[in-house]
């Protein structure tokens, strides 16, 4: 538990890895949280002892008031769009807390205009979730206004491991039977690549493999989900592609899969890979972005050419036909996840960084 008074800030209206990491950080460090009054995070605080406030995305004065009334030393923010409100609330407050951002997103353009110079000169530290993100910050934020940068991976908790019997029962309930099951977890939107996996499952079936996909996550756009579902029916894949919708049992569902796939074009980090590795499930991911720092190809998982359905199908076919290789990768991945990415270790590093003088 931190000795400095820390406020976790995330006004994102969505619910994904970034938002849930903020929740886990606030719970682990036992901090005050400020969340979007119109967002989806409140259920993670209701009926708990974790203090939180709800404000609008432009409630600068309210945030400043919360900072002063709670004697906040450090504001730890996660969503890039929260930088302006955090900076202005800091300047309006009496307390003048330090501002630390965990940078979850890629940075692709220079921040040398007046507006961005104003924002970044008022930031005190940036925590990049990968070495790649750190290098991007160093490239695009001018040195004279750039806050100190550290690399801090996001961690995952060790999930409860379900028994073989429970796994069998749950698979039957979902209609997975004895099929080679490939899972994908994340918001259902084009950027996450669920359609890539659907196409790949069809390819595997044409190769004579009894394959199914377990698609876990909520739809950002219901119309997009409906398009996917109609397409699946037209292609005769309705029984082969199982959508679960939103669930808090993602890591339980991961354990029902033979392989977990991350198909995003350029995932900044890839927390779902860490969670799957913690579960002892074999992983395969696009050969770009954060997965390159998580998966050691042919050691604890596989990379496939980004958005290349044929390459993904080839790699999945290898894993389907070679159960020993699949188990070897899964075991090595679980070891790495526990040694490098376990959440207690990562949150202790986070605590130490937030406690440092800045």
Phi, psi and omega in degrees: 000134182289149175269330173286153179274116187246141176242125175268126184240126173205106181259017175297138179277353187267183179218099180212199183300319180300311184293318181289331175296320177299317179299313182294322178296316181295322180290318182292317183273353179057055183254172168280143178240147172237122185233168181288127181294341178251014183267196187244014186266346189300327182298340179276356179242335180298142179060031174233174177267006183275118183288142180207158176234150177245129178221168174279165184294341181246015183280068183297313182296322179295317179296318178300319179296318179298319179301312183288317183293335180253009174054049186285131178268323185223130171258120180253110182249160189235321183271125184303326180292351178272354182301313181301314181293324179294316180296312182293322178294322177299312183292330180276342183280158172282328187287327182052062183291161172286148179246125180233127178247132165274115184271107183264344187251156176291157176240126189235359180217159184292143181248052187253008177278169184303316183300310182288327176297320177299316182293308188288334177288345177261003173268149184252334179199149174234132179252105181277136184281348173214165175297324179299317179294321177301315180295325177294317179299316180296329181284319191258344178256120183304143186301327185286347177239359186286126175292168175295140184241135173231151172267125177222108179292148171284144181253169177229147179278152175287116183279162171293134180266123183278156182285164177300322180293315178296322178299317180296316181296314181294322178297318179295320180298326181272355180081024181274336180050228180256017182293151170292113189251126179247125182256152173217131184238133177152170176303138180276104180202156185307322184297334182277348170078023178302325181294332176297315180293320179300314177300322183291321177300319177299319178298317180296321179297318179295339177271006177088015180261131178282086187245147174220159178241138174249111185256110186252125177145164180265155182275127174289331181223113184296328178296321178295318178298318180296322177298315179300314183294320178295319180297322179296319179296314180301322183273003178073028183251011187305319181279351185262340182244113184252119176264130181261341189074189181293141177208151172266006181252033185304317183287338172289315180294328176303323183289348176275352185261151174278327180215143172251136182244139167244115188248012180298145182297315181212074180290128182296316180234283181114053182301327181297332176295316179298317181296319178293319178298320176301327181281353183078032180250138179295142183235151174217139185213162176304146183272054178207157175068210185304323180305334179294337178265355181256309183264126169268109187304131180069010176244303179233023179158190181228151169256150170230156182297126186309126177064015180263101184296321181296317180293319177297318179298318179299315182292320179293324178297320177302314182290327179291320186276341182240084182297328180293317178297318179301316180293321179298312178299317182297318180293315179295322178294319179296320178298314181295318181300318181290323183281323189254323192246008182298134193296324180301318179294317182291322180287334173292320176296320178298315179302314181299319181291323179287335180280338183296152171292140182235000000 
